[in-house]
Amino acid sequence: EVSDSWLKFKPNNILDVDGTNGPINAIEAISDNLYFFQDEGIGTTKIDERAMVNDTEGVSLVLGTGDVFGKPRYISDEEGTKHPSSVIKGRDAIYFYDTLNNSISMIGGQGIANLAKLKGVRSFLKNNVDKQLMYGSSISDDYGVVAGFNPVTNMLYFTFNNPDGSGKNSFTIGYNEMSKEFISIYDFIPIVYISNKEFNNATDHTFIFKTLKDSWCLNTNGNTYIRIGF
């Protein structure tokens, strides 16, 4: 084709947000709600919003504007993230590393919750996360925050790869979505998580994460690590 179709957007397919909050670093959706994450703000908008009304004869009518997105609404200007790879969708909520508050937080039915504060790991993060991570990540220098979700074990993993020379060890912390608790600290430091969410039963699921030196496969029992190559 002559031009890239992916760079062409119809007028109703464009949504403008407040640029003073920084760039849009990540986007995730729950049901028909789209959430966008900026440096200093988190907002939401409805996707293809429609309303049902009844006419004078009781016949249901569907009303809409023709826009793909509804009007954006900010739910916070006190939370945000500069780490796109830290935003991860679980079964019932969206989780992310909040760089403004050095916290692991979630967005669910009750809004935004500071899990680090609620679950008692705020001091641990304060003492073990280098301040450089609060300013963003660096692919070239191999530091940043990444997250992954294993739907078989209901485990979310947040890996904090501190910069070399920071004096702080990198680490991975695990949160169980069912028990709603942080349950362990791990010494594996992935640079990316790969999760195949399309599976028919637990034995078909493979949860992969890649470290700087090796690639590993996490077995469905959540405890067995098998080295693989790719």
Disulfide bonds with the S-S distance in Angstrom:
none
